């Protein structure tokens, strides 16, 4: 298998270390705040919390995103 054939992670490129840390430790509220912080003014903490819940499978309302770490686009949807 060549290096180019290595599967790519579906995580978005702009994820912060802070969000990854909170995702890994299971602190959903802190992860949602980190997502809202990196998403700009168009995503509030409640929208981010919902996206984080979907990413971790806690909320199955709209299906699971591509990654276990929510992106700003997940929060906007």
mmCIF file as gemmi writes it, N, C-alpha and C atoms, coordinates in Angstrom:
data_model
loop_
_atom_site.group_PDB
_atom_site.id
_atom_site.type_symbol
_atom_site.label_atom_id
_atom_site.label_alt_id
_atom_site.label_comp_id
_atom_site.label_asym_id
_atom_site.label_entity_id
_atom_site.label_seq_id
_atom_site.pdbx_PDB_ins_code
_atom_site.Cartn_x
_atom_site.Cartn_y
_atom_site.Cartn_z
_atom_site.occupancy
_atom_site.B_iso_or_equiv
_atom_site.pdbx_formal_charge
_atom_site.auth_seq_id
_atom_site.auth_asym_id
_atom_site.pdbx_PDB_model_num
ATOM 1 N N . UNK Axp A 1 ? 0.849 -1.179 0 1 0 ? 1 A 1
ATOM 2 C CA . UNK Axp A 1 ? 0 0 0 1 0 ? 1 A 1
ATOM 3 C C . UNK Axp A 1 ? 0.889 1.235 0 1 0 ? 1 A 1
ATOM 4 N N . UNK Axp A 2 ? 0.644 2.118 -0.933 1 0 ? 2 A 1
ATOM 5 C CA . UNK Axp A 2 ? 1.445 3.332 -1.004 1 0 ? 2 A 1
ATOM 6 C C . UNK Axp A 2 ? 0.952 4.354 0.007 1 0 ? 2 A 1
ATOM 7 N N . UNK Axp A 3 ? 1.765 5.352 0.261 1 0 ? 3 A 1
ATOM 8 C CA . UNK Axp A 3 ? 1.378 6.419 1.2 1 0 ? 3 A 1
ATOM 9 C C . UNK Axp A 3 ? 0.121 7.13 0.743 1 0 ? 3 A 1
ATOM 10 N N . UNK Axp A 4 ? -0.046 7.288 -0.559 1 0 ? 4 A 1
ATOM 11 C CA . UNK Axp A 4 ? -1.218 7.973 -1.091 1 0 ? 4 A 1
ATOM 12 C C . UNK Axp A 4 ? -2.495 7.178 -0.866 1 0 ? 4 A 1
ATOM 13 N N . UNK Axp A 5 ? -2.372 5.874 -0.671 1 0 ? 5 A 1
ATOM 14 C CA . UNK Axp A 5 ? -3.545 5.021 -0.497 1 0 ? 5 A 1
ATOM 15 C C . UNK Axp A 5 ? -4.014 4.968 0.96 1 0 ? 5 A 1
ATOM 16 N N . UNK Axp A 6 ? -3.29 5.595 1.857 1 0 ? 6 A 1
ATOM 17 C CA . UNK Axp A 6 ? -3.68 5.594 3.259 1 0 ? 6 A 1
ATOM 18 C C . UNK Axp A 6 ? -5.01 6.316 3.421 1 0 ? 6 A 1
ATOM 19 N N . UNK Axp A 7 ? -5.972 5.688 4.118 1 0 ? 7 A 1
ATOM 20 C CA . UNK Axp A 7 ? -7.274 6.343 4.301 1 0 ? 7 A 1
ATOM 21 C C . UNK Axp A 7 ? -7.128 7.67 5.027 1 0 ? 7 A 1
ATOM 22 N N . UNK Axp A 8 ? -7.913 8.633 4.615 1 0 ? 8 A 1
ATOM 23 C CA . UNK Axp A 8 ? -7.904 9.945 5.253 1 0 ? 8 A 1
ATOM 24 C C . UNK Axp A 8 ? -8.961 9.979 6.353 1 0 ? 8 A 1
ATOM 25 N N . UNK Axp A 9 ? -8.668 10.668 7.433 1 0 ? 9 A 1
ATOM 26 C CA . UNK Axp A 9 ? -9.644 10.871 8.495 1 0 ? 9 A 1
ATOM 27 C C . UNK Axp A 9 ? -10.682 11.862 7.998 1 0 ? 9 A 1
ATOM 28 N N . UNK Axp A 10 ? -11.912 11.662 8.357 1 0 ? 10 A 1
ATOM 29 C CA . UNK Axp A 10 ? -12.99 12.536 7.896 1 0 ? 10 A 1
ATOM 30 C C . UNK Axp A 10 ? -13.132 13.792 8.758 1 0 ? 10 A 1
ATOM 31 N N . UNK Axp A 11 ? -12.28 13.971 9.758 1 0 ? 11 A 1
ATOM 32 C CA . UNK Axp A 11 ? -12.352 15.131 10.632 1 0 ? 11 A 1
ATOM 33 C C . UNK Axp A 11 ? -12.006 16.401 9.867 1 0 ? 11 A 1
ATOM 34 N N . UNK Axp A 12 ? -12.714 17.476 10.187 1 0 ? 12 A 1
ATOM 35 C CA . UNK Axp A 12 ? -12.459 18.73 9.476 1 0 ? 12 A 1
ATOM 36 C C . UNK Axp A 12 ? -11.107 19.294 9.876 1 0 ? 12 A 1
ATOM 37 N N . UNK Axp A 13 ? -10.464 19.947 8.938 1 0 ? 13 A 1
ATOM 38 C CA . UNK Axp A 13 ? -9.096 20.434 9.102 1 0 ? 13 A 1
ATOM 39 C C . UNK Axp A 13 ? -8.946 21.527 10.156 1 0 ? 13 A 1
ATOM 40 N N . UNK Axp A 14 ? -10.012 22.262 10.46 1 0 ? 14 A 1
ATOM 41 C CA . UNK Axp A 14 ? -9.913 23.394 11.367 1 0 ? 14 A 1
ATOM 42 C C . UNK Axp A 14 ? -10.162 23.073 12.825 1 0 ? 14 A 1
ATOM 43 N N . UNK Axp A 15 ? -10.305 21.803 13.162 1 0 ? 15 A 1
ATOM 44 C CA . UNK Axp A 15 ? -10.597 21.44 14.545 1 0 ? 15 A 1
ATOM 45 C C . UNK Axp A 15 ? -9.442 21.873 15.451 1 0 ? 15 A 1
ATOM 46 N N . UNK Axp A 16 ? -9.786 22.396 16.617 1 0 ? 16 A 1
ATOM 47 C CA . UNK Axp A 16 ? -8.761 22.881 17.543 1 0 ? 16 A 1
ATOM 48 C C . UNK Axp A 16 ? -8.358 21.787 18.523 1 0 ? 16 A 1
ATOM 49 N N . UNK Axp A 17 ? -7.171 21.923 19.064 1 0 ? 17 A 1
ATOM 50 C CA . UNK Axp A 17 ? -6.695 20.97 20.076 1 0 ? 17 A 1
ATOM 51 C C . UNK Axp A 17 ? -7.625 20.988 21.288 1 0 ? 17 A 1
ATOM 52 N N . UNK Axp A 18 ? -8.13 22.151 21.622 1 0 ? 18 A 1
ATOM 53 C CA . UNK Axp A 18 ? -9.039 22.279 22.763 1 0 ? 18 A 1
ATOM 54 C C . UNK Axp A 18 ? -10.304 21.449 22.534 1 0 ? 18 A 1
ATOM 55 N N . UNK Axp A 19 ? -10.875 21.537 21.338 1 0 ? 19 A 1
ATOM 56 C CA . UNK Axp A 19 ? -12.074 20.758 21.051 1 0 ? 19 A 1
ATOM 57 C C . UNK Axp A 19 ? -11.76 19.265 21.06 1 0 ? 19 A 1
ATOM 58 N N . UNK Axp A 20 ? -10.636 18.878 20.478 1 0 ? 20 A 1
ATOM 59 C CA . UNK Axp A 20 ? -10.241 17.462 20.481 1 0 ? 20 A 1
ATOM 60 C C . UNK Axp A 20 ? -10.048 16.935 21.898 1 0 ? 20 A 1
ATOM 61 N N . UNK Axp A 21 ? -9.424 17.731 22.747 1 0 ? 21 A 1
ATOM 62 C CA . UNK Axp A 21 ? -9.207 17.324 24.128 1 0 ? 21 A 1
ATOM 63 C C . UNK Axp A 21 ? -10.534 17.072 24.83 1 0 ? 21 A 1
ATOM 64 N N . UNK Axp A 22 ? -11.47 18.004 24.686 1 0 ? 22 A 1
ATOM 65 C CA . UNK Axp A 22 ? -12.763 17.849 25.349 1 0 ? 22 A 1
ATOM 66 C C . UNK Axp A 22 ? -13.552 16.687 24.753 1 0 ? 22 A 1
ATOM 67 N N . UNK Axp A 23 ? -13.422 16.466 23.454 1 0 ? 23 A 1
ATOM 68 C CA . UNK Axp A 23 ? -14.085 15.319 22.822 1 0 ? 23 A 1
ATOM 69 C C . UNK Axp A 23 ? -13.526 14.012 23.386 1 0 ? 23 A 1
ATOM 70 N N . UNK Axp A 24 ? -12.217 13.963 23.56 1 0 ? 24 A 1
ATOM 71 C CA . UNK Axp A 24 ? -11.57 12.749 24.056 1 0 ? 24 A 1
ATOM 72 C C . UNK Axp A 24 ? -11.901 12.464 25.52 1 0 ? 24 A 1
ATOM 73 N N . UNK Axp A 25 ? -12.072 13.522 26.293 1 0 ? 25 A 1
ATOM 74 C CA . UNK Axp A 25 ? -12.36 13.324 27.718 1 0 ? 25 A 1
ATOM 75 C C . UNK Axp A 25 ? -13.851 13.203 28.002 1 0 ? 25 A 1
ATOM 76 N N . UNK Axp A 26 ? -14.68 13.45 26.982 1 0 ? 26 A 1
ATOM 77 C CA . UNK Axp A 26 ? -16.118 13.289 27.155 1 0 ? 26 A 1
ATOM 78 C C . UNK Axp A 26 ? -16.82 14.482 27.771 1 0 ? 26 A 1
ATOM 79 N N . UNK Axp A 27 ? -16.148 15.617 27.853 1 0 ? 27 A 1
ATOM 80 C CA . UNK Axp A 27 ? -16.768 16.826 28.405 1 0 ? 27 A 1
ATOM 81 C C . UNK Axp A 27 ? -17.54 17.526 27.294 1 0 ? 27 A 1
ATOM 82 N N . UNK Axp A 28 ? -18.796 17.113 27.106 1 0 ? 28 A 1
ATOM 83 C CA . UNK Axp A 28 ? -19.606 17.602 25.99 1 0 ? 28 A 1
ATOM 84 C C . UNK Axp A 28 ? -19.85 19.114 26.06 1 0 ? 28 A 1
ATOM 85 N N . UNK Axp A 29 ? -20.075 19.654 27.257 1 0 ? 29 A 1
ATOM 86 C CA . UNK Axp A 29 ? -20.314 21.094 27.374 1 0 ? 29 A 1
ATOM 87 C C . UNK Axp A 29 ? -19.084 21.897 26.974 1 0 ? 29 A 1
ATOM 88 N N . UNK Axp A 30 ? -17.913 21.481 27.445 1 0 ? 30 A 1
ATOM 89 C CA . UNK Axp A 30 ? -16.68 22.187 27.089 1 0 ? 30 A 1
ATOM 90 C C . UNK Axp A 30 ? -16.379 22.028 25.599 1 0 ? 30 A 1
ATOM 91 N N . UNK Axp A 31 ? -16.666 20.851 25.055 1 0 ? 31 A 1
ATOM 92 C CA . UNK Axp A 31 ? -16.461 20.63 23.625 1 0 ? 31 A 1
ATOM 93 C C . UNK Axp A 31 ? -17.389 21.536 22.806 1 0 ? 31 A 1
ATOM 94 N N . UNK Axp A 32 ? -18.634 21.671 23.245 1 0 ? 32 A 1
ATOM 95 C CA . UNK Axp A 32 ? -19.586 22.54 22.548 1 0 ? 32 A 1
ATOM 96 C C . UNK Axp A 32 ? -19.121 23.992 22.599 1 0 ? 32 A 1
ATOM 97 N N . UNK Axp A 33 ? -18.614 24.432 23.741 1 0 ? 33 A 1
ATOM 98 C CA . UNK Axp A 33 ? -18.123 25.811 23.851 1 0 ? 33 A 1
ATOM 99 C C . UNK Axp A 33 ? -16.93 26.018 22.915 1 0 ? 33 A 1
ATOM 100 N N . UNK Axp A 34 ? -16.027 25.043 22.854 1 0 ? 34 A 1
ATOM 101 C CA . UNK Axp A 34 ? -14.868 25.149 21.955 1 0 ? 34 A 1
ATOM 102 C C . UNK Axp A 34 ? -15.326 25.191 20.497 1 0 ? 34 A 1
ATOM 103 N N . UNK Axp A 35 ? -16.338 24.408 20.154 1 0 ? 35 A 1
ATOM 104 C CA . UNK Axp A 35 ? -16.873 24.428 18.794 1 0 ? 35 A 1
ATOM 105 C C . UNK Axp A 35 ? -17.503 25.782 18.49 1 0 ? 35 A 1
ATOM 106 N N . UNK Axp A 36 ? -18.295 26.307 19.406 1 0 ? 36 A 1
ATOM 107 C CA . UNK Axp A 36 ? -18.923 27.613 19.208 1 0 ? 36 A 1
ATOM 108 C C . UNK Axp A 36 ? -17.861 28.707 19.067 1 0 ? 36 A 1
ATOM 109 N N . UNK Axp A 37 ? -16.814 28.627 19.864 1 0 ? 37 A 1
ATOM 110 C CA . UNK Axp A 37 ? -15.731 29.622 19.794 1 0 ? 37 A 1
ATOM 111 C C . UNK Axp A 37 ? -15.062 29.628 18.428 1 0 ? 37 A 1
ATOM 112 N N . UNK Axp A 38 ? -14.865 28.463 17.836 1 0 ? 38 A 1
ATOM 113 C CA . UNK Axp A 38 ? -14.173 28.415 16.541 1 0 ? 38 A 1
ATOM 114 C C . UNK Axp A 38 ? -15.115 28.603 15.367 1 0 ? 38 A 1
ATOM 115 N N . UNK Axp A 39 ? -16.425 28.643 15.62 1 0 ? 39 A 1
ATOM 116 C CA . UNK Axp A 39 ? -17.403 28.734 14.537 1 0 ? 39 A 1
ATOM 117 C C . UNK Axp A 39 ? -17.796 30.148 14.168 1 0 ? 39 A 1
ATOM 118 N N . UNK Axp A 40 ? -17.449 31.117 14.983 1 0 ? 40 A 1
ATOM 119 C CA . UNK Axp A 40 ? -17.837 32.492 14.683 1 0 ? 40 A 1
ATOM 120 C C . UNK Axp A 40 ? -19.193 32.825 15.277 1 0 ? 40 A 1
ATOM 121 N N . UNK Axp A 41 ? -19.692 33.98 14.906 1 0 ? 41 A 1
ATOM 122 C CA . UNK Axp A 41 ? -20.915 34.506 15.5 1 0 ? 41 A 1
ATOM 123 C C . UNK Axp A 41 ? -22.186 33.787 15.067 1 0 ? 41 A 1
ATOM 124 N N . UNK Axp A 42 ? -22.135 33.016 13.992 1 0 ? 42 A 1
ATOM 125 C CA . UNK Axp A 42 ? -23.35 32.389 13.494 1 0 ? 42 A 1
ATOM 126 C C . UNK Axp A 42 ? -23.707 31.074 14.185 1 0 ? 42 A 1
ATOM 127 N N . UNK Axp A 43 ? -22.877 30.619 15.14 1 0 ? 43 A 1
ATOM 128 C CA . UNK Axp A 43 ? -23.161 29.393 15.895 1 0 ? 43 A 1
ATOM 129 C C . UNK Axp A 43 ? -23.089 29.715 17.377 1 0 ? 43 A 1
ATOM 130 N N . UNK Axp A 44 ? -24.213 29.471 18.069 1 0 ? 44 A 1
ATOM 131 C CA . UNK Axp A 44 ? -24.201 29.684 19.517 1 0 ? 44 A 1
ATOM 132 C C . UNK Axp A 44 ? -23.922 28.358 20.224 1 0 ? 44 A 1
ATOM 133 N N . UNK Axp A 45 ? -23.769 28.409 21.525 1 0 ? 45 A 1
ATOM 134 C CA . UNK Axp A 45 ? -23.401 27.22 22.295 1 0 ? 45 A 1
ATOM 135 C C . UNK Axp A 45 ? -24.492 26.153 22.216 1 0 ? 45 A 1
ATOM 136 N N . UNK Axp A 46 ? -25.761 26.554 22.174 1 0 ? 46 A 1
ATOM 137 C CA . UNK Axp A 46 ? -26.844 25.567 22.084 1 0 ? 46 A 1
ATOM 138 C C . UNK Axp A 46 ? -26.781 24.791 20.77 1 0 ? 46 A 1
ATOM 139 N N . UNK Axp A 47 ? -26.546 25.501 19.657 1 0 ? 47 A 1
ATOM 140 C CA . UNK Axp A 47 ? -26.399 24.811 18.369 1 0 ? 47 A 1
ATOM 141 C C . UNK Axp A 47 ? -25.179 23.9 18.377 1 0 ? 47 A 1
ATOM 142 N N . UNK Axp A 48 ? -24.099 24.379 18.964 1 0 ? 48 A 1
ATOM 143 C CA . UNK Axp A 48 ? -22.874 23.575 19.049 1 0 ? 48 A 1
ATOM 144 C C . UNK Axp A 48 ? -23.097 22.347 19.921 1 0 ? 48 A 1
ATOM 145 N N . UNK Axp A 49 ? -23.829 22.508 21.016 1 0 ? 49 A 1
ATOM 146 C CA . UNK Axp A 49 ? -24.11 21.382 21.913 1 0 ? 49 A 1
ATOM 147 C C . UNK Axp A 49 ? -24.907 20.298 21.178 1 0 ? 49 A 1
ATOM 148 N N . UNK Axp A 50 ? -25.854 20.72 20.362 1 0 ? 50 A 1
ATOM 149 C CA . UNK Axp A 50 ? -26.637 19.766 19.584 1 0 ? 50 A 1
ATOM 150 C C . UNK Axp A 50 ? -25.759 19.035 18.568 1 0 ? 50 A 1
ATOM 151 N N . UNK Axp A 51 ? -24.884 19.754 17.892 1 0 ? 51 A 1
ATOM 152 C CA . UNK Axp A 51 ? -23.976 19.132 16.921 1 0 ? 51 A 1
ATOM 153 C C . UNK Axp A 51 ? -23.023 18.154 17.597 1 0 ? 51 A 1
ATOM 154 N N . UNK Axp A 52 ? -22.534 18.524 18.767 1 0 ? 52 A 1
ATOM 155 C CA . UNK Axp A 52 ? -21.636 17.635 19.522 1 0 ? 52 A 1
ATOM 156 C C . UNK Axp A 52 ? -22.392 16.365 19.925 1 0 ? 52 A 1
ATOM 157 N N . UNK Axp A 53 ? -23.624 16.534 20.374 1 0 ? 53 A 1
ATOM 158 C CA . UNK Axp A 53 ? -24.431 15.369 20.746 1 0 ? 53 A 1
ATOM 159 C C . UNK Axp A 53 ? -24.659 14.425 19.574 1 0 ? 53 A 1
ATOM 160 N N . UNK Axp A 54 ? -24.926 14.99 18.395 1 0 ? 54 A 1
ATOM 161 C CA . UNK Axp A 54 ? -25.102 14.148 17.201 1 0 ? 54 A 1
ATOM 162 C C . UNK Axp A 54 ? -23.796 13.451 16.828 1 0 ? 54 A 1
ATOM 163 N N . UNK Axp A 55 ? -22.684 14.172 16.913 1 0 ? 55 A 1
ATOM 164 C CA . UNK Axp A 55 ? -21.386 13.589 16.543 1 0 ? 55 A 1
ATOM 165 C C . UNK Axp A 55 ? -21.031 12.396 17.418 1 0 ? 55 A 1
ATOM 166 N N . UNK Axp A 56 ? -21.426 12.46 18.679 1 0 ? 56 A 1
ATOM 167 C CA . UNK Axp A 56 ? -21.111 11.368 19.601 1 0 ? 56 A 1
ATOM 168 C C . UNK Axp A 56 ? -22.213 10.323 19.677 1 0 ? 56 A 1
ATOM 169 N N . UNK Axp A 57 ? -23.27 10.519 18.885 1 0 ? 57 A 1
ATOM 170 C CA . UNK Axp A 57 ? -24.345 9.536 18.878 1 0 ? 57 A 1
ATOM 171 C C . UNK Axp A 57 ? -25.343 9.708 20.011 1 0 ? 57 A 1
ATOM 172 N N . UNK Axp A 58 ? -25.233 10.802 20.772 1 0 ? 58 A 1
ATOM 173 C CA . UNK Axp A 58 ? -26.167 11.045 21.873 1 0 ? 58 A 1
ATOM 174 C C . UNK Axp A 58 ? -27.529 11.482 21.351 1 0 ? 58 A 1
ATOM 175 N N . UNK Axp A 59 ? -27.551 12.191 20.235 1 0 ? 59 A 1
ATOM 176 C CA . UNK Axp A 59 ? -28.781 12.677 19.606 1 0 ? 59 A 1
ATOM 177 C C . UNK Axp A 59 ? -28.853 12.096 18.203 1 0 ? 59 A 1
ATOM 178 N N . UNK Axp A 60 ? -29.806 11.274 17.968 1 0 ? 60 A 1
ATOM 179 C CA . UNK Axp A 60 ? -29.9 10.622 16.662 1 0 ? 60 A 1
ATOM 180 C C . UNK Axp A 60 ? -30.927 11.283 15.754 1 0 ? 60 A 1
ATOM 181 N N . UNK Axp A 61 ? -31.388 12.453 16.112 1 0 ? 61 A 1
ATOM 182 C CA . UNK Axp A 61 ? -32.46 13.127 15.384 1 0 ? 61 A 1
ATOM 183 C C . UNK Axp A 61 ? -32.16 13.266 13.895 1 0 ? 61 A 1
ATOM 184 N N . UNK Axp A 62 ? -30.995 13.753 13.553 1 0 ? 62 A 1
ATOM 185 C CA . UNK Axp A 62 ? -30.672 14.018 12.146 1 0 ? 62 A 1
ATOM 186 C C . UNK Axp A 62 ? -29.587 13.1 11.608 1 0 ? 62 A 1
ATOM 187 N N . UNK Axp A 63 ? -29.293 12.068 12.31 1 0 ? 63 A 1
ATOM 188 C CA . UNK Axp A 63 ? -28.233 11.181 11.856 1 0 ? 63 A 1
ATOM 189 C C . UNK Axp A 63 ? -26.872 11.633 12.333 1 0 ? 63 A 1
ATOM 190 N N . UNK Axp A 64 ? -25.929 10.743 12.23 1 0 ? 64 A 1
ATOM 191 C CA . UNK Axp A 64 ? -24.577 10.992 12.714 1 0 ? 64 A 1
ATOM 192 C C . UNK Axp A 64 ? -23.738 11.656 11.627 1 0 ? 64 A 1
ATOM 193 N N . UNK Axp A 65 ? -22.984 12.718 11.988 1 0 ? 65 A 1
ATOM 194 C CA . UNK Axp A 65 ? -22.074 13.349 11.021 1 0 ? 65 A 1
ATOM 195 C C . UNK Axp A 65 ? -20.952 12.404 10.589 1 0 ? 65 A 1
ATOM 196 N N . UNK Axp A 66 ? -20.144 12.844 9.655 1 0 ? 66 A 1
ATOM 197 C CA . UNK Axp A 66 ? -19.042 12.051 9.125 1 0 ? 66 A 1
ATOM 198 C C . UNK Axp A 66 ? -17.967 11.749 10.165 1 0 ? 66 A 1
ATOM 199 N N . UNK Axp A 67 ? -17.823 12.59 11.164 1 0 ? 67 A 1
ATOM 200 C CA . UNK Axp A 67 ? -16.739 12.474 12.135 1 0 ? 67 A 1
ATOM 201 C C . UNK Axp A 67 ? -17.294 12.438 13.551 1 0 ? 67 A 1
ATOM 202 N N . UNK Axp A 68 ? -16.489 11.934 14.478 1 0 ? 68 A 1
ATOM 203 C CA . UNK Axp A 68 ? -16.865 11.943 15.887 1 0 ? 68 A 1
ATOM 204 C C . UNK Axp A 68 ? -16.648 13.308 16.517 1 0 ? 68 A 1
ATOM 205 N N . UNK Axp A 69 ? -16.032 14.221 15.792 1 0 ? 69 A 1
ATOM 206 C CA . UNK Axp A 69 ? -15.807 15.575 16.272 1 0 ? 69 A 1
ATOM 207 C C . UNK Axp A 69 ? -16.618 16.516 15.386 1 0 ? 69 A 1
ATOM 208 N N . UNK Axp A 70 ? -17.542 17.244 16.011 1 0 ? 70 A 1
ATOM 209 C CA . UNK Axp A 70 ? -18.444 18.111 15.257 1 0 ? 70 A 1
ATOM 210 C C . UNK Axp A 70 ? -17.698 19.287 14.622 1 0 ? 70 A 1
ATOM 211 N N . UNK Axp A 71 ? -18.187 19.684 13.476 1 0 ? 71 A 1
ATOM 212 C CA . UNK Axp A 71 ? -17.605 20.839 12.77 1 0 ? 71 A 1
ATOM 213 C C . UNK Axp A 71 ? -18.572 22.013 12.826 1 0 ? 71 A 1
ATOM 214 N N . UNK Axp A 72 ? -18.097 23.214 12.492 1 0 ? 72 A 1
ATOM 215 C CA . UNK Axp A 72 ? -19.005 24.356 12.434 1 0 ? 72 A 1
ATOM 216 C C . UNK Axp A 72 ? -20.177 24.119 11.479 1 0 ? 72 A 1
ATOM 217 N N . UNK Axp A 73 ? -19.938 23.442 10.368 1 0 ? 73 A 1
ATOM 218 C CA . UNK Axp A 73 ? -21.035 23.149 9.434 1 0 ? 73 A 1
ATOM 219 C C . UNK Axp A 73 ? -22.083 22.246 10.069 1 0 ? 73 A 1
ATOM 220 N N . UNK Axp A 74 ? -21.651 21.29 10.901 1 0 ? 74 A 1
ATOM 221 C CA . UNK Axp A 74 ? -22.598 20.429 11.612 1 0 ? 74 A 1
ATOM 222 C C . UNK Axp A 74 ? -23.48 21.272 12.528 1 0 ? 74 A 1
ATOM 223 N N . UNK Axp A 75 ? -22.904 22.265 13.167 1 0 ? 75 A 1
ATOM 224 C CA . UNK Axp A 75 ? -23.653 23.119 14.092 1 0 ? 75 A 1
ATOM 225 C C . UNK Axp A 75 ? -24.598 24.047 13.345 1 0 ? 75 A 1
ATOM 226 N N . UNK Axp A 76 ? -24.21 24.466 12.152 1 0 ? 76 A 1
ATOM 227 C CA . UNK Axp A 76 ? -25.078 25.356 11.366 1 0 ? 76 A 1
ATOM 228 C C . UNK Axp A 76 ? -26.269 24.616 10.794 1 0 ? 76 A 1
ATOM 229 N N . UNK Axp A 77 ? -26.12 23.317 10.556 1 0 ? 77 A 1
ATOM 230 C CA . UNK Axp A 77 ? -27.202 22.514 9.946 1 0 ? 77 A 1
ATOM 231 C C . UNK Axp A 77 ? -28.274 22.284 10.917 1 0 ? 77 A 1
